[in-house]
Amino acid sequence: MQPQSVVLSWGPPRMGTTWMFNVLSEMLVLAEVKAAVVADQVPDPSPNWAGPIILKSHRADDPALISNFDGKMDLLACVMLRDAKATFRSLIRTQTADRAELISWLEADVTSYEIALPIMRNVVVCREEWIAAQSFEVITKLTDFLDLSLDAAQCQSIAQKFSREIVKSVVAQLDEKQSWSGDFKNFDHNSQWHAGHIGPDDQSDVELSPAEAQRLDLLQIRIDALTESFTLWSCVRGTRGTKPFGIPAVSFASARSASAQSPKYGLFTRVRKAIQTLATSVTKPK
């Protein structure tokens, strides 16, 4: 991994994104790579940050932003997806929105990945369904994708630390310590685990209307297509061995924040200006 790397922990809500985020974070810690974090209610890194960044988001970023940075820095997208009906059931358990709106959320999120992933150099898609039986293999492949030096014992320790049983216990401890009272809106800012993050083992299936079943079946086809196109099992890192980039990783986070805070300005203009400003500061004699 390079100092200019941005590790994107992506995936729609309730598809395993927080597991991915924690696993990636632990991998960096064990590899002794100090990375800044961009996540919900976590302060953005300092503009002077010179190291890599790990960024957690439920929706892929604007393709204009990605196009302006991919190739100028090491953008590494690690995407978690899950079967549509299981995700919908989990959303019903944790969210208060109307059921039709919940499916619309999923459709919009998947669309963002259908647009973003094909224009990126380095992408892997992992399925939540693989984790129970193949977490060690998944972590080993992610280690290779990020070009980290972790041995089999370290990968196994990560798999154990973030097993369903251990995570459920950790969330229960957070729930008790922080008096969350089971409200899913409460979460730990460091790990991003929410109250009640792990559902009950005996959760029953949700009865679907014909319209819901049709929308989720179509969504499943799209999820499967993304998995097949970018599967973790056959990923090839496109920038391994190349010389370091000149643009710092924090420039992506800065441009991303600027695009969210300044809607009256065009994204391409803001991103281009951010790149020029940061590139000048990097090459300016000290």
LUMSE-238885 format. One record per residue: residue number from 1; x, y negated, z of N, C-alpha, C, O in turn. Coordinates in steps of 0.2 Angstrom, whole numbers. Atoms other than C-alpha are relative to their C-alpha. Layout:
N
MIDO, pos, n_X, n_Y, n_Z, ca_X, ca_Y, ca_Z, c_X, c_Y, c_Z, o_X, o_Y, o_Z
MIDO, NUM, X, Y, Z, X, Y, Z, X, Y, Z, X, Y, Z
...
***
This chain:
286
MIDO, pos, n_X, n_Y, n_Z, ca_X, ca_Y, ca_Z, c_X, c_Y, c_Z, o_X, o_Y, o_Z
MIDO, 1, 4, 6, 0, 0, 0, 0, 4, -6, 0, 10, -6, 3
MIDO, 2, -4, 7, 0, 6, -18, -4, -3, -5, 5, -9, -4, 7
MIDO, 3, 2, 5, -4, 5, -33, 7, -6, -4, -3, -10, -7, 0
MIDO, 4, 5, 4, 4, -7, -40, -7, -6, 4, -1, -11, 3, -4
MIDO, 5, 6, -5, 1, -19, -25, -5, -6, -2, 3, -6, -5, 9
MIDO, 6, 7, 1, -3, -38, -28, -2, -3, 7, 0, -5, 9, -6
MIDO, 7, 4, -6, 0, -46, -12, 4, -7, -1, 1, -9, -4, 6
MIDO, 8, 7, 1, 0, -65, -13, 0, -3, 6, 3, -4, 11, -1
MIDO, 9, 4, -5, -3, -75, -2, 12, -7, -2, -2, -11, -6, 1
MIDO, 10, 6, 2, 3, -91, -3, 2, -5, 6, 0, -4, 12, 1
MIDO, 11, 5, -5, 0, -108, 6, 2, -7, -3, 2, -6, -7, 7
MIDO, 12, 7, 2, -2, -127, 3, 4, -1, 2, 7, 2, 6, 10
MIDO, 13, 2, -2, -7, -134, 3, 22, -2, 7, 1, -6, 9, -4
MIDO, 14, 2, -7, -2, -136, 20, 30, 3, 5, -5, 0, 11, -5
MIDO, 15, -3, -5, 5, -125, 28, 17, 7, 3, 3, 11, 6, -1
MIDO, 16, -7, -3, -3, -109, 31, 29, 5, -6, -1, 11, -4, 0
MIDO, 17, -5, 5, 1, -101, 14, 26, 4, -1, 6, 10, -2, 6
MIDO, 18, -4, 1, -6, -96, 12, 44, 4, 5, 2, 10, 4, 4
MIDO, 19, -4, -6, -1, -89, 29, 45, 6, -1, -4, 12, -1, -2
MIDO, 20, -6, 2, 4, -78, 24, 30, 4, -5, 2, 10, -5, 2
MIDO, 21, -4, 5, -2, -73, 8, 37, 4, 2, 6, 10, 0, 7
MIDO, 22, -3, -2, -6, -68, 16, 54, 6, 5, -2, 12, 4, 1
MIDO, 23, -5, -5, 2, -58, 30, 45, 6, -4, -3, 11, -3, -2
MIDO, 24, -5, 3, 3, -49, 18, 34, 4, -5, 5, 10, -5, 4
MIDO, 25, -3, 4, -5, -45, 6, 48, 5, 5, 5, 11, 2, 6
MIDO, 26, -4, -4, -4, -38, 21, 58, 6, 2, -4, 11, 3, -1
MIDO, 27, -5, -2, 5, -28, 27, 43, 6, -6, 0, 12, -4, 0
MIDO, 28, -4, 5, 0, -20, 10, 43, 4, -1, 6, 10, -2, 6
MIDO, 29, -3, 0, -6, -16, 10, 61, 5, 5, 1, 11, 4, 3
MIDO, 30, -4, -6, -1, -8, 27, 61, 6, -1, -5, 12, 1, -4
MIDO, 31, -5, 2, 5, 2, 21, 45, 4, -6, 2, 9, -8, -2
MIDO, 32, -3, 6, -2, 8, 6, 55, 0, -6, -5, 4, -9, -6
MIDO, 33, 2, 6, 5, 0, -6, 42, -4, -5, 4, -10, -3, 5
MIDO, 34, 4, 4, -3, -6, -21, 50, -4, -4, -5, -2, -8, -9
MIDO, 35, 5, 3, 5, -22, -27, 41, -5, -5, 4, -7, -3, 9
MIDO, 36, 5, 5, -3, -34, -42, 44, -7, 3, -2, -7, 7, -7
MIDO, 37, 6, -2, 1, -52, -38, 44, -5, -5, -2, -6, -10, 1
MIDO, 38, 6, 4, 2, -67, -45, 35, -6, 4, 1, -7, 9, -3
MIDO, 39, 6, -4, -2, -84, -39, 42, -5, -4, 3, -4, -10, 4
MIDO, 40, 5, 4, -3, -100, -44, 49, 1, -3, 7, 3, 1, 11
MIDO, 41, -1, 3, -6, -98, -57, 62, 7, 0, 3, 8, -1, 9
MIDO, 42, -7, 0, -2, -79, -55, 62, 3, -7, -3, 2, -8, -9
MIDO, 43, -3, 6, 3, -70, -72, 60, 5, 2, -6, 9, 7, -6
MIDO, 44, -5, -1, 6, -61, -73, 43, 7, -1, 2, 9, -5, 6
MIDO, 45, -8, 1, -2, -42, -71, 43, 2, -7, -2, -1, -11, -6
MIDO, 46, -4, 6, 2, -31, -86, 43, 2, -1, -7, 4, 4, -10
MIDO, 47, -2, 1, 7, -28, -94, 26, 8, 2, -1, 10, 3, -6
MIDO, 48, -7, -1, 0, -9, -91, 31, 1, 7, 0, 7, 9, 0
MIDO, 49, -1, -7, -1, -12, -72, 33, 4, 2, -6, 2, 1, -12
MIDO, 50, -4, -3, 6, 1, -63, 22, 0, 7, -1, 3, 10, -6
MIDO, 51, 0, -7, 1, -3, -45, 24, -7, 2, -3, -10, -2, -6
MIDO, 52, 6, -3, 4, -17, -33, 17, -6, -2, 4, -6, -4, 10
MIDO, 53, 6, 1, -3, -35, -35, 21, -5, 6, -1, -5, 9, -6
MIDO, 54, 5, -5, 1, -49, -22, 24, -7, -4, 1, -8, -7, 6
MIDO, 55, 6, 3, 0, -66, -28, 20, -6, 4, -1, -6, 9, -5
MIDO, 56, 6, -4, 0, -83, -20, 24, -6, -4, -2, -7, -10, 0
MIDO, 57, 6, 3, 3, -98, -24, 14, -5, 5, -2, -3, 10, -5
MIDO, 58, 5, -4, 3, -115, -16, 9, -1, -1, -7, -4, 4, -10
MIDO, 59, 1, 1, 7, -115, -23, -8, 6, -2, -3, 10, -6, -1
MIDO, 60, -6, 2, 3, -102, -25, -21, 0, -7, -1, -5, -10, -2
MIDO, 61, -1, 7, 1, -95, -42, -23, -2, -2, -8, -2, 2, -12
MIDO, 62, 2, 3, 7, -99, -54, -38, 5, 3, -5, 11, 2, -4
MIDO, 63, -4, -2, 5, -92, -47, -54, 5, -5, -2, 11, -4, -5
MIDO, 64, -4, 6, 2, -85, -64, -58, 6, 0, 5, 12, -2, 3
MIDO, 65, -5, 0, -5, -75, -64, -42, 5, 6, -1, 11, 5, -1
MIDO, 66, -4, -6, 1, -69, -46, -45, 5, -1, -6, 11, 1, -6
MIDO, 67, -3, 1, 6, -64, -50, -63, 6, -5, 1, 11, -4, -2
MIDO, 68, -6, 5, -1, -53, -65, -57, 5, 2, 4, 11, -1, 4
MIDO, 69, -5, -2, -5, -44, -55, -44, 3, 7, -2, 9, 8, -1
MIDO, 70, -3, -7, 1, -42, -37, -50, 5, 0, -6, 4, -3, -11
MIDO, 71, -6, 1, 4, -25, -36, -58, 4, -5, 2, 10, -5, 1
MIDO, 72, -4, 5, -3, -19, -51, -49, 2, 2, 7, 7, -1, 10
MIDO, 73, -2, -3, -6, -19, -41, -33, -3, 7, 0, -6, 9, -5
MIDO, 74, 2, -7, -1, -22, -23, -27, -7, 1, 3, -7, 1, 9
MIDO, 75, 7, -1, -3, -41, -21, -25, -1, 7, -1, -1, 10, -6
MIDO, 76, 1, -7, -1, -45, -4, -19, -7, 2, 3, -8, 1, 9
MIDO, 77, 7, -1, -2, -63, 1, -18, -1, 7, 2, -1, 11, -2
MIDO, 78, 2, -7, -3, -68, 15, -7, -8, 0, 2, -10, -4, 6
MIDO, 79, 8, 1, 0, -87, 17, -9, -3, 7, 3, -1, 12, 1
MIDO, 80, 3, -5, -3, -98, 28, 1, -8, 0, -3, -11, -5, -3
MIDO, 81, 7, -1, 2, -115, 35, -6, -3, 6, 3, 1, 10, 6
MIDO, 82, 4, -5, -3, -128, 46, 0, -6, 2, -3, -9, -3, -7
MIDO, 83, 6, -1, 3, -143, 55, -6, -6, -5, 2, -6, -7, 7
MIDO, 84, 4, 5, 0, -157, 43, -9, -6, 1, 5, -7, -3, 9
MIDO, 85, 5, -1, -4, -171, 51, 1, 2, 0, 7, -1, -2, 12
MIDO, 86, -3, 0, -7, -160, 54, 17, 1, -7, 2, 0, -9, 8
MIDO, 87, -1, 7, -2, -155, 36, 16, -6, -4, 1, -6, -8, 6
MIDO, 88, 7, 3, -1, -173, 30, 14, -3, 2, 7, -5, -2, 11
MIDO, 89, 2, -2, -7, -177, 40, 30, 3, -3, 5, 0, -5, 10
MIDO, 90, -4, 3, -5, -163, 33, 39, -2, -8, 1, -2, -11, 6
MIDO, 91, 2, 7, 0, -168, 15, 34, -7, -1, 4, -8, -6, 7
MIDO, 92, 7, 1, -3, -186, 18, 40, 1, 0, 8, -2, -3, 11
MIDO, 93, -1, 0, -7, -179, 23, 57, 3, -6, 3, 2, -8, 9
MIDO, 94, -4, 6, -3, -168, 8, 59, -2, -7, -2, 0, -12, 1
MIDO, 95, 2, 6, 2, -176, -6, 50, -8, -1, 0, -11, 3, 1
MIDO, 96, 7, 1, -1, -192, -15, 51, -4, -3, -6, -10, -4, -6
MIDO, 97, 3, 3, 6, -195, -21, 33, -5, 5, -3, -5, 11, -1
MIDO, 98, 5, -4, 4, -209, -14, 22, 4, 6, -4, 9, 4, -6
MIDO, 99, -3, -6, 4, -205, 3, 14, 2, -1, -7, 7, 0, -9
MIDO, 100, -2, 2, 7, -206, -4, -3, 6, -4, -1, 10, -4, -5
MIDO, 101, -6, 4, 0, -194, -17, 1, 7, 3, 2, 12, 2, -1
MIDO, 102, -6, -4, -1, -182, -5, 8, 3, 4, -6, 9, 4, -7
MIDO, 103, -3, -4, 6, -181, 5, -8, 3, -6, -5, 7, -4, -8
MIDO, 104, -2, 5, 4, -179, -12, -17, 7, -2, 2, 12, -3, -2
MIDO, 105, -6, 1, -2, -164, -15, -6, 5, 5, -3, 10, 3, -5
MIDO, 106, -5, -6, 3, -156, 2, -11, 1, -1, -8, 7, -1, -10
MIDO, 107, 0, 1, 7, -160, -2, -29, 5, -5, -2, 9, -5, -7
MIDO, 108, -5, 6, 2, -151, -19, -29, 7, 2, 2, 12, 0, -1
MIDO, 109, -7, -2, -2, -136, -12, -19, 3, 5, -5, 9, 4, -7
MIDO, 110, -3, -5, 5, -134, 3, -32, 2, -4, -6, 7, -3, -9
MIDO, 111, -2, 4, 6, -135, -10, -46, 6, -4, 1, 10, -4, -4
MIDO, 112, -6, 4, -1, -121, -20, -39, 6, 4, -1, 11, 2, -4
MIDO, 113, -6, -4, 1, -110, -5, -39, 0, 2, -7, 6, 3, -10
MIDO, 114, 0, -2, 7, -115, 0, -57, 3, -6, -4, 6, -4, -9
MIDO, 115, -3, 5, 3, -110, -17, -62, 8, -1, 1, 12, -2, -3
MIDO, 116, -7, 1, -2, -94, -19, -52, 5, 5, -1, 11, 4, -3
MIDO, 117, -5, -5, 0, -85, -2, -52, 3, 1, -7, 9, 2, -7
MIDO, 118, -3, -1, 7, -83, 0, -71, 5, -5, -2, 9, -4, -6
MIDO, 119, -5, 5, 2, -73, -16, -72, 6, 0, 5, 10, -5, 4
MIDO, 120, -6, 0, -4, -61, -12, -58, 5, 6, -2, 3, 11, -5
MIDO, 121, -6, -4, 1, -44, -3, -59, 0, 6, 5, 1, 12, 3
MIDO, 122, -1, -5, -5, -45, 7, -43, -6, 1, 4, -8, -3, 9
MIDO, 123, 6, -1, -3, -61, 15, -37, 0, 7, 2, 2, 12, -2
MIDO, 124, 2, -7, -2, -66, 31, -27, -7, 0, 3, -8, -5, 7
MIDO, 125, 6, 0, -3, -83, 36, -23, 0, 7, 4, 1, 12, 2
MIDO, 126, 0, -6, -5, -86, 48, -8, -8, 1, 2, -11, -4, 2
MIDO, 127, 7, -1, -2, -103, 56, -3, 0, 1, 7, 4, 5, 10
MIDO, 128, 1, -1, -7, -109, 56, 15, -1, 7, 1, 1, 10, 6
MIDO, 129, 1, -7, -1, -114, 74, 12, 6, 4, 1, 6, 10, 3
MIDO, 130, -6, -4, -1, -96, 79, 11, 3, 0, 7, 7, 4, 8
MIDO, 131, -4, 1, -6, -91, 73, 28, 0, 6, 5, 5, 7, 8
MIDO, 132, 1, -5, -5, -98, 87, 39, 5, 5, -1, 8, 8, 4
MIDO, 133, -4, -6, 1, -88, 101, 31, 7, -2, -3, 11, 2, -3
MIDO, 134, -6, 1, 4, -74, 92, 21, 3, -7, 2, 7, -10, -2
MIDO, 135, -3, 6, -2, -69, 77, 32, 8, 0, -1, 10, -6, -3
MIDO, 136, -7, 0, 1, -51, 82, 32, 2, -1, -7, 7, -5, -8
MIDO, 137, -2, 1, 7, -50, 84, 13, -1, -7, -2, 2, -10, -6
MIDO, 138, 2, 7, 2, -59, 67, 11, 6, -4, 2, 8, -9, -2
MIDO, 139, -5, 4, -2, -46, 59, 22, 6, 1, -3, 10, -4, -4
MIDO, 140, -6, -1, 3, -32, 67, 14, 0, -3, -7, 5, -6, -9
MIDO, 141, 1, 3, 6, -38, 61, -3, 1, -8, 1, 4, -11, -4
MIDO, 142, -1, 7, -1, -40, 43, 4, 7, -2, 1, 9, -8, -1
MIDO, 143, -7, 2, -2, -23, 43, 11, 4, 0, -7, 8, -5, -7
MIDO, 144, -4, 0, 6, -16, 47, -6, -2, -6, -5, 2, -9, -8
MIDO, 145, 2, 6, 4, -27, 34, -15, 3, -7, 3, 4, -11, -1
MIDO, 146, -3, 6, -3, -21, 21, -3, 8, 0, 1, 11, -5, 3
MIDO, 147, -7, -1, 0, -3, 27, -4, 3, -1, 7, 7, -5, 8
MIDO, 148, -2, 0, -6, -1, 29, 14, 4, 6, 2, 3, 12, 0
MIDO, 149, -4, -5, -2, 12, 40, 23, -3, 3, 6, -1, 2, 12
MIDO, 150, 3, -3, -5, 1, 51, 34, 1, 8, -1, 0, 10, -7
MIDO, 151, -1, -8, 1, 4, 70, 37, -7, 3, 2, -11, 0, 4
MIDO, 152, 6, -3, -1, -9, 83, 39, -3, 0, 7, -9, 0, 8
MIDO, 153, 2, 1, -7, -9, 82, 58, -4, -6, 1, -9, -7, 5
MIDO, 154, 3, 6, -1, -13, 64, 57, -7, 0, -3, -12, -3, 0
MIDO, 155, 6, 0, 4, -27, 66, 44, -5, 5, 4, -11, 3, 5
MIDO, 156, 4, -4, -4, -34, 80, 55, -3, -3, 6, -8, -3, 8
MIDO, 157, 2, 4, -6, -34, 69, 71, -5, -5, -2, -10, -7, 2
MIDO, 158, 5, 5, 2, -44, 56, 61, -7, 3, -1, -12, 0, 1
MIDO, 159, 7, -3, 1, -57, 68, 55, -3, 2, 7, -9, 2, 7
MIDO, 160, 3, -2, -6, -59, 74, 73, -3, -6, 4, -8, -6, 7
MIDO, 161, 2, 7, -3, -60, 56, 80, -7, -2, -2, -10, -5, 1
MIDO, 162, 6, 3, 3, -74, 52, 68, -5, 5, -2, -9, 4, -7
MIDO, 163, 5, -5, 1, -84, 68, 69, -7, -3, 2, -7, -7, 6
MIDO, 164, 7, 2, -2, -103, 66, 71, 0, 0, 8, -3, -4, 10
MIDO, 165, 1, -1, -7, -102, 72, 89, 4, -5, 4, 1, -8, 9
MIDO, 166, -4, 5, -3, -88, 61, 94, -3, -7, -1, -3, -11, 4
MIDO, 167, 2, 7, 1, -95, 45, 86, -7, -1, 3, -8, -6, 6
MIDO, 168, 6, 0, -4, -112, 49, 94, 1, -2, 7, -2, -6, 10
MIDO, 169, -2, 2, -7, -104, 49, 111, 3, -7, 1, 1, -10, 5
MIDO, 170, -3, 7, 0, -94, 33, 107, -6, -5, 0, -6, -10, 4
MIDO, 171, 5, 5, 0, -110, 24, 102, -5, 0, 6, -7, -5, 8
MIDO, 172, 3, 0, -6, -119, 30, 117, 3, -3, 6, 0, -7, 10
MIDO, 173, -4, 4, -5, -105, 23, 128, -1, -7, -1, -2, -11, 4
MIDO, 174, 0, 7, 2, -106, 7, 119, -7, -3, 2, -8, -8, 5
MIDO, 175, 7, 1, -1, -125, 7, 121, -1, -2, 8, -4, -6, 10
MIDO, 176, 1, 1, -7, -124, 9, 140, 5, -6, 2, 2, -10, 7
MIDO, 177, -4, 5, -2, -109, -3, 142, -3, -7, -1, -2, -11, 3
MIDO, 178, 3, 7, 3, -117, -17, 132, -7, -1, 1, -10, -6, -1
MIDO, 179, 7, 1, -1, -135, -14, 137, -4, -1, -6, -8, -6, -6
MIDO, 180, 3, 2, 7, -141, -13, 119, -7, 2, 0, -11, 0, -4
MIDO, 181, 7, -2, 0, -157, -4, 124, -3, 3, -7, -9, 3, -8
MIDO, 182, 2, -3, 6, -157, 5, 107, -2, -4, -5, -4, -2, -11
MIDO, 183, 2, 4, 5, -160, -10, 97, 5, 0, -6, 11, -2, -4
MIDO, 184, -5, -1, 5, -151, -7, 80, 3, -7, -2, 8, -7, -5
MIDO, 185, -3, 7, 2, -148, -26, 78, 6, -1, 4, 11, -5, 2
MIDO, 186, -6, 1, -4, -135, -24, 92, 6, 4, -3, 5, 10, -5
MIDO, 187, -5, -3, 3, -118, -19, 86, 7, -2, 3, 7, -8, 5
MIDO, 188, -7, 1, -2, -99, -18, 91, 3, -3, -6, 4, 0, -11
MIDO, 189, -3, 4, 5, -90, -31, 81, 7, 3, -3, 8, 3, -8
MIDO, 190, -7, -3, 2, -73, -21, 81, -2, 6, -4, 2, 7, -10
MIDO, 191, 1, -7, 4, -80, -4, 75, -6, -1, -5, -6, 3, -10
MIDO, 192, 6, 1, 4, -96, -11, 67, -6, 6, 2, -11, 6, -2
MIDO, 193, 5, -5, -2, -106, 4, 76, -6, -4, 3, -5, -8, 7
MIDO, 194, 6, 3, -2, -124, -1, 79, -3, 5, 6, -1, 10, 6
MIDO, 195, 4, -4, -4, -135, 5, 93, -4, 5, -4, -7, 3, -9
MIDO, 196, 4, -5, 4, -143, 21, 88, 3, 2, -6, -1, 4, -11
MIDO, 197, -3, 0, 6, -131, 22, 74, -1, 7, -3, -2, 8, -9
MIDO, 198, 1, -7, 2, -132, 41, 73, -7, 3, 2, -9, 2, 8
MIDO, 199, 6, -2, -1, -149, 48, 71, -1, 7, 3, 4, 10, 4
MIDO, 200, 1, -7, -3, -157, 63, 80, 1, 6, -4, 0, 5, -10
MIDO, 201, -1, -6, 4, -153, 80, 74, -6, 3, -3, -6, 6, -8
MIDO, 202, 7, -3, 2, -171, 85, 73, -5, -5, -3, -11, -4, -3
MIDO, 203, 4, 5, 4, -177, 70, 63, -4, 3, -5, -1, 7, -10
MIDO, 204, 5, -3, 5, -192, 75, 53, 1, -3, -7, 2, -9, -7
MIDO, 205, 0, 3, 7, -193, 72, 34, -6, -5, 0, -11, -5, 4
MIDO, 206, 5, 5, 1, -203, 57, 28, -5, 2, -5, -2, 3, -11
MIDO, 207, 5, -1, 6, -219, 59, 18, 0, -5, -5, -1, -11, -3
MIDO, 208, -1, 5, 5, -217, 50, 2, -6, -1, -4, -10, 4, -6
MIDO, 209, 5, 1, 5, -230, 42, -9, 2, 2, -7, 8, 2, -8
MIDO, 210, -3, -2, 7, -229, 47, -28, 4, -6, -2, 9, -4, -6
MIDO, 211, -4, 6, 2, -223, 29, -31, 7, 0, 3, 12, -1, 0
MIDO, 212, -7, 0, -4, -209, 31, -18, 4, 6, -3, 10, 5, -4
MIDO, 213, -4, -6, 3, -204, 48, -24, 3, -1, -7, 8, 1, -8
MIDO, 214, -2, 2, 7, -203, 42, -42, 6, -5, 1, 11, -4, -3
MIDO, 215, -5, 5, 0, -192, 27, -37, 7, 3, 3, 12, 2, 1
MIDO, 216, -5, -3, -3, -181, 38, -26, 4, 5, -4, 10, 6, -4
MIDO, 217, -2, -4, 5, -179, 51, -39, 5, -3, -5, 10, -1, -7
MIDO, 218, -4, 4, 5, -173, 38, -52, 6, -2, 4, 12, -3, 0
MIDO, 219, -6, 2, -3, -161, 31, -39, 5, 5, 1, 11, 4, 1
MIDO, 220, -4, -6, -1, -154, 48, -35, 4, 2, -7, 10, 3, -6
MIDO, 221, -3, -1, 7, -150, 50, -54, 6, -5, 0, 12, -3, -3
MIDO, 222, -5, 5, 1, -140, 34, -53, 6, 1, 5, 11, 0, 3
MIDO, 223, -5, -1, -5, -131, 38, -37, 4, 6, -2, 10, 6, -1
MIDO, 224, -4, -6, 2, -126, 55, -44, 5, -2, -6, 10, 1, -7
MIDO, 225, -4, 2, 6, -120, 46, -60, 6, -4, 2, 12, -3, -1
MIDO, 226, -5, 4, -3, -109, 34, -50, 5, 5, 3, 11, 4, 2
MIDO, 227, -4, -5, -3, -102, 49, -40, 4, 4, -5, 10, 5, -5
MIDO, 228, -3, -4, 5, -98, 59, -56, 6, -5, -3, 11, -2, -5
MIDO, 229, -5, 4, 3, -89, 44, -64, 6, -2, 4, 11, -3, 1
MIDO, 230, -6, 2, -4, -78, 39, -49, 1, 4, 6, 4, 2, 11
MIDO, 231, -1, -4, -6, -77, 54, -38, 7, 0, 3, 12, 0, -1
MIDO, 232, -6, 0, -4, -64, 54, -25, 4, 6, -2, 10, 6, -2
MIDO, 233, -4, -6, 1, -59, 72, -30, 5, -1, -6, 10, 3, -6
MIDO, 234, -5, 0, 6, -51, 67, -47, 2, -7, -1, 4, -9, -6
MIDO, 235, -2, 7, 1, -46, 49, -43, 7, -1, -2, 11, 3, 0
MIDO, 236, -7, 1, 2, -30, 42, -51, 1, -8, 2, -2, -12, -1
MIDO, 237, -2, 7, -2, -22, 26, -43, 3, -3, -6, 8, -1, -9
MIDO, 238, -3, 3, 6, -19, 14, -57, 6, -5, 1, 9, -6, -4
MIDO, 239, -6, 5, -1, -6, 2, -49, 5, 3, 4, 10, -1, 6
MIDO, 240, -6, -3, -4, 5, 14, -40, 7, -1, -3, 8, 0, -9
MIDO, 241, -7, 1, 3, 23, 10, -42, 2, -6, -3, 7, -8, -5
MIDO, 242, -1, 6, 3, 21, -7, -49, 3, -5, 5, 3, -4, 11
MIDO, 243, -3, 5, -4, 30, -22, -43, -5, -4, 4, -11, -5, 2
MIDO, 244, 5, 4, -4, 21, -33, -29, -3, -6, -4, 0, -9, -8
MIDO, 245, 4, 5, 3, 8, -45, -35, 2, -7, 4, 5, -7, 9
MIDO, 246, -2, 6, -3, 11, -64, -32, -6, -3, 4, -4, -8, 7
MIDO, 247, 6, 3, -4, -7, -68, -25, -1, 3, 6, -2, 10, 6
MIDO, 248, 2, -3, -6, -10, -65, -7, -7, 3, 1, -11, 0, -2
MIDO, 249, 7, -3, -1, -24, -54, -1, -5, -4, 2, -11, -4, 1
MIDO, 250, 5, 5, -3, -32, -68, 9, -3, -4, -5, -8, -7, -4
MIDO, 251, 3, 4, 5, -35, -77, -7, -7, 3, -2, -12, -1, -4
MIDO, 252, 7, -3, 2, -49, -65, -11, -5, -1, 5, -11, -3, 3
MIDO, 253, 5, 2, -6, -57, -67, 6, -2, -7, 0, -8, -9, 1
MIDO, 254, 2, 7, 0, -56, -86, 5, -4, -2, -6, -9, -5, -5
MIDO, 255, 4, 1, 6, -63, -86, -13, -7, 3, 1, -12, 0, -1
MIDO, 256, 6, -4, -2, -77, -74, -7, -4, -5, 5, -10, -6, 4
MIDO, 257, 3, 4, -5, -81, -85, 8, -3, -7, -3, -8, -9, -2
MIDO, 258, 2, 6, 3, -81, -101, -3, -6, 1, -5, -10, -4, -5
MIDO, 259, 6, -2, 4, -93, -93, -15, -7, 0, 3, -12, -2, 1
MIDO, 260, 6, 0, -5, -105, -90, -1, -2, -6, 3, -8, -7, 4
MIDO, 261, 1, 7, -4, -104, -107, 7, -1, -6, -5, -4, -11, -3
MIDO, 262, 1, 6, 5, -104, -118, -9, -4, 2, -6, -1, 2, -12
MIDO, 263, 4, -3, 5, -118, -112, -20, -1, -6, -6, -2, -4, -12
MIDO, 264, 0, 5, 5, -118, -129, -30, 5, 0, -5, 5, -3, -10
MIDO, 265, -5, -1, 5, -102, -125, -38, 1, 6, -3, -2, 11, -1
MIDO, 266, 0, -6, 3, -99, -112, -51, 5, 4, 3, 11, 2, 5
MIDO, 267, -4, -5, -3, -91, -96, -45, 7, 0, -4, 12, 0, -1
MIDO, 268, -6, -1, 4, -78, -95, -59, 5, -6, 1, 11, -5, 2
MIDO, 269, -4, 6, -1, -72, -113, -56, 3, 0, 7, 9, -1, 8
MIDO, 270, -3, 0, -7, -70, -110, -37, 5, 5, 1, 10, 4, 4
MIDO, 271, -5, -6, 0, -61, -93, -39, 6, -3, -4, 12, -1, -1
MIDO, 272, -6, 2, 4, -49, -101, -52, 4, -5, 4, 10, -5, 4
MIDO, 273, -3, 5, -4, -46, -116, -41, 4, 4, 6, 9, 2, 8
MIDO, 274, -3, -4, -6, -42, -104, -26, 6, 3, -2, 11, 3, 1
MIDO, 275, -6, -3, 2, -30, -94, -36, 5, -4, -2, 11, -3, 0
MIDO, 276, -5, 5, 2, -21, -109, -43, 3, -3, 6, 9, -4, 7
MIDO, 277, -2, 4, -6, -20, -117, -26, 5, 5, 4, 10, 3, 7
MIDO, 278, -3, -5, -4, -14, -101, -17, 7, 3, -4, 12, 4, -1
MIDO, 279, -6, -2, 4, -2, -96, -31, 5, -5, 0, 11, -4, 1
MIDO, 280, -5, 5, -1, 6, -113, -30, 3, 0, 7, 9, -1, 7
MIDO, 281, -3, -1, -7, 8, -111, -11, 5, 5, 1, 10, 5, 4
MIDO, 282, -4, -6, -1, 16, -94, -13, 7, -2, -4, 12, 0, -1
MIDO, 283, -6, 1, 4, 29, -100, -26, 4, -6, 1, 9, -8, -1
MIDO, 284, -4, 6, -2, 33, -117, -18, 6, 1, 4, 5, 5, 9
MIDO, 285, -7, -1, -4, 51, -118, -12, -1, -1, 8, -5, -6, 9
MIDO, 286, 1, 2, -7, 52, -117, 7, 6, -3, 3, 6, -5, 9
***
